[in-house]
């Protein structure tokens, strides 16, 4: 590319401060082993040899009795509980958790712990803390795709629900630039958010909604659109892909499909007596039942009996659901004007296929999150904007470093460790968080056979990787106790709502007999570990980051270590960590694999003469997959292709690959579902009742269906919300001196009218309490009209009790130590501010966890009612 034709690049504050992640005085520079009780802050430096030997072989490691190591714990035969063999073998009691693994790393750790080591608990990650219900709703509505975004530059009208791309989206810079260009081009921007965010400040309309009621607003809009026939009937009536293509569309919905009212499943042709199969859906045409594939366009409205089975169409059920309340009633629930709902619905539908309704974290981190996401996204289906230029799009995606395409060289996804390696295993049993990544459901358990409903704790068959329930399961020993926890770059005690109890669980050697933390600094989680293994920073390792759907062209980044040295005997340069006794986590795990003689590790891991002895070997295989896929990048050999890609930092489709006439080039081509049969066939294990297959508004509830607002609001009148500043991450940048200098502490943000009633002014010290934490947290108030009344807003990322806010003892000396540019290390400076998670609501109907979405699995960040008092 000619540099003169490229607009000046930009980088966010976190990127500009990235070098501090390398050189921070808080770096852990050697393997550490605790001395004394967990959490005592006493450590000794040990060698890597000692660390690997003790973690693998076990022994009387701390003078507290024998602790099994990873070798003894890898028991692939003996059941955890002989009376409940469905829980799986004892190897499942080894749990691997990661806060956030970038692509490249997760593709390695998943098959290693699953197929090489053999635990069903092969990865639990942070996603339920971030936006999991968003992904779950997308997956069921859009054929397994878990993320869509607007084609921002070609939209005319956008509604952003509870998310602020100008400070927290990803990629933030690209989203921000596109959104501001959209504004310059005359587009209309609506932001629905209780907080006056950076994005709301640039919006044409800010809707300060009551937290947790977004579904009511969306259903009010849906009602108006249906009542006024403002939907795209031509799009909704299509029954198949072929029908859609014949009618100028690229996808279709199940709006015309008939739902049986006796069991709320989709009617099939065999049950309808139409001569088809159990795979054939049924629609109505002119009031008569027909096999869906025999009809190009079905009736949207249908209410009929087929073969003595009462049925209604999905669209009819949607209309009836929306009409359960008036627009005025919806407005009362979400505390906005009915005229606002009407205006939004009219303007949204009036802009047709160039209007987009988009959602991310805010509306889904509630107990009703999955239903809410469905309601918000269904607005896109009513106007039929999927794949259209200016519509709701799946993005350009990436080339496949995992080797899952036929033109890749290394099939890492399906054949690593190699299937012909007799050492490869396939784990089974229940996962500690009881979600769909496990091999069994609650109804398969001995517990269910003995007790039926309700279960002791929630199970999540419709979701995956429920972070907060990992630690609740460990605390409760449910469905079984664990023996070892390996935590990489995670900080659950800090980052999890109502997570204060997690630290006590991690300290308890009876609940976590062996606890290994792989981290870069002394986090809250690392501070209570048995061993801390020092990881490298993102600037010292390889990774293969993906991009979000806002990028319409195919893009595969290939991050390379800034600190490296050439190696003529390898296709990739050698990473050279700044602190030589630190190690890439992938290299640590490879070393564990070598010592345990596990499948997929060693000299012929990828075939004869193709080794996997270090992390660089793994990334070389991934680099080859990206470089050669399809027609590949320029180069005569694989090595030349890799070199071409490395010089560019990845592989990038040309900009003219974004569009195909009136559509985007990279299309979603499966069915879009308004009604989710899978949900309707699944029971909530805490009630024994099936979930609803259709979107709905429901109040904030605990696991047993108790209304939280009804319980708490009288004594605790404010709803607590939180957000992430643009210059911080959720929990992992608080030690960065440059970033902390931008805003050294956070505030308890309160509406001006509320503050006046309480006699509170900016700078006053205030206490925030909740039903679950009556002692509360104390911080400084900031009075603002940028937060709606009856809401308290506390930015995240502050209030640490580690991450530089406390020193620790290593070999008898204090760390961090010495003088720094700003003077002696100031513990207090790095512990400023307050952490809202500490007052968030515990679900006391089950205990050991905060509130959560029973379908999507999201941890609730916005469903706590609090009291604010001047100190």
Phi, psi and omega in degrees: 000137177289117183303331182291343182264359185259130176296146182306130181284160180226160178219145184282173183300320181297320178294319179297329181268011187300326182297333178294334176294335177277311193261001181308138177299348181274359178302136169275121192254353180214157173301138181238145174235138181293149174237116185093190184297156174301138177083003181283347180079015182250127185223160169228146175283134175232165178280162174298323179300313179296319181299309181296317182299312184289319180294325182276318187266340180072197180131190175278078195284332187232014182071021183243008184113170185292139174235125177292140174265182185296333179291311180293326183286343180278065177261106186268001185244314187287126180292147175302315181226109181301335179277350177220066186298341181294344179289341175101180184281170183297338177301335178293347180280001170265122187242126176252122179238146177219132179296302174209117174257128174286159175301146188104310176283311185294329178294339175272309187294325180302300182291333178298303184290333182277305189261336178269307180280314174103032175252139176289341177269056188278339172199126166238122181240187194279356200300328178291342175279336186263291187200034191303319182296332172300313181294317183296317178296317177300315184302317183281333179277331188233049167055036177097349177280127188254013181201123171235160175215163174292149164282086196303315189291340183249004173289159169249337186210126181229138171243120177255118185259113170061028178217145185236091183296343179278001177214345185217359180283172174221137355286123190299315183295314181296316178299316182296314181296317179296318184292323178289328174292321174304317179293316180298330180277003175098008179290155180256130184244128176242133177239123176256111188193135176294344184249141176279082185284174173304321180290319177300326180295335179261001185279159170281328180224128171250125179249099182279080188285155172290129183304138176087005183243017182302325180297325178295318177297315180296318179293327174297319176295317179300318179301313182298317182298317179289315180302329184257013179051040183263015180264166181269089183296325180299319178290315186289333184281343181297139187255338184216172177298317180298318179297318179299313180299321180293339182250023172080019179240166180247353177211177185211178182232176173259026183301327183269352184292144181272138178250130175289130180277350179281327178227005176061029171259164177288134179292136176250157187296325181294318178290333180280352181073028183261003177086002179270205183241178178289353177264353183264121176282170182232138175234173173250142174226118185054038175083003180243144181288143178208153174294134189301324183285349179267358184233129181285317178225128182262178177283132174288315178266122180209131176213099188209169176250129182238116180053043179070015178251118178290135185219155169221154176286158177301319181296320178298317177297322178295314179300314181296322178297312180297327183273006175296336177227155173280164177299324177297322179291320175298318180298322179294321180298313186265001174059047169230167181289143174299328178295327178295316179299314180298317180298313181298316181295318181294314181291320180298306181293331180292337178266002169053231187285358175249024170246140182223138173250118187231147188222150169218247195282312191308304183289345186260345180273050176232168178292342177254025191298316184293316177299320181296315179300319177301315182297316181294317182286333180295338175302324178295325180287329179294329178261358174064044187265005185295127178076352181285149172302121185088009182251206182264120194228158184267351177087173185279343179065214193207166167282165197253091179296340180280357176078022186276001177252154189295335182270359175285160181270326186236114179275081183285333183287316186253345185225035168222127352302154185303138181293338179272005175273117184298343181278346179294138180236166177228102187287158176221180177106191183268143177271149188299329178270359171059049181240187190288349175289341175283171185266353183228157173256168180303321183293349177268357190269159172297325177303316180293318180299325182276324191240342184065214178265151355279162172285166177297319179221164180298147166246154188232069183290348182258004184220185183209149175055071182269092189308310186293332181278343172302311186281331172293320177297320177296316181298321184267353185062037185232129006278000176199158175285154176258167179243335181209139175238125173246114186245121181245117173055039176237153182218065191296324183296327179275316194272350186262132176305138183056034189273002181303328181287342182295321181300321178294323177297316182292333178286339189277108182290343176283335179265329177228084184299325178230125184228113180246127180245125176258112186205169183261330181225175179278089177276174175301320181290318181295328187294343181246017181276168170278317180228142171242120178256121189283113179279165174268165178277173182294341178274000184241017184211169174271150172202166180232070186296143175262173178240160181280166184296349176295341175270114191274344179260156181292132187216128173230106174284150174227092182288135181238150180297131175295325181262107186208168174218145182294152177221106183295346182263009182216148182289339179245144173299157179275127174295140182231090182303144179300320177254109194295344180264010170267166187208141172300134181304327179294322176295322177300313184290324175299319179296321175300317179298320178298314184290334177265000180055052183271159181296147173085003182241138175123199193290329183240035186299323182254016184122172183306124178074011181242095192274161165229085182248349180205164182304326182299327178295321178297313183288335175295320177296319179294319178300319179297319180299316180294317187290330186256349186303145184056237180274350178075173176271168180301146178145143182278334181232168177300319180298319179293322178296319178297317180299319178299316181292318180299322181296338181255357180076016180147196179234132189223126176289146177299152183299332180286002175272010184278325190231156176225085184065236181278359183242165168286156181288315182270104191253152165272125190239013176260184181285148173255126187253125173272325178252132185251098182299322181303320179293318182294337180267000184249135181262144170286117188290347179273345180235338185079003180261145179290152173287164178276136178278357184238149177304154175197162169263132172221151181290172179288126186224157173275184187297337181256012173088014178277138182285117185289318180298319179297327180283322197250330196294331182297318181270331183237093195276353183253141170271135182264129173231170180213167177204170181251121175300153184297338185255016176225160167262181182301313185214358196245016179236006185293341179274358183279111186298324181293314182291321180293337179288340180292314177214097188295339178209161176262180184224161170269104187270129186222146181296145185299319180293319177296318181297320180298319179297327183265000181069033184253136175237160177305132180097344177292148175276131182229153176250133178246122181234162178217174177301328183271348179213089185282342173283325171076192178235152183239127178214188181257139184279148169229116184270130187202147170274006180274008173228138186292157178301151179067019177233140173244135188238121179237112179300146180279182171088352182245181176076032179285150170248007166225216179054043176097350180275357181211141175273164177223161185259126177233120182052035177086351179256164185262135175231148351292154186231166171090184180259145180232169185309325180268008180111194180296146183304129185253099181302315185299325182299326184263006175244014184289160177088184184230153179250115183293333182305331185290342177251003182290154193292125169280139173282091185283001173285339178230335177079162173069010181201157174281183176293153183203161180278119184290341178266299186279339177085001182296141170284138185276118175260350192232021185241027179253130174263134187229167172246142178240128180226141175288133180273000000 
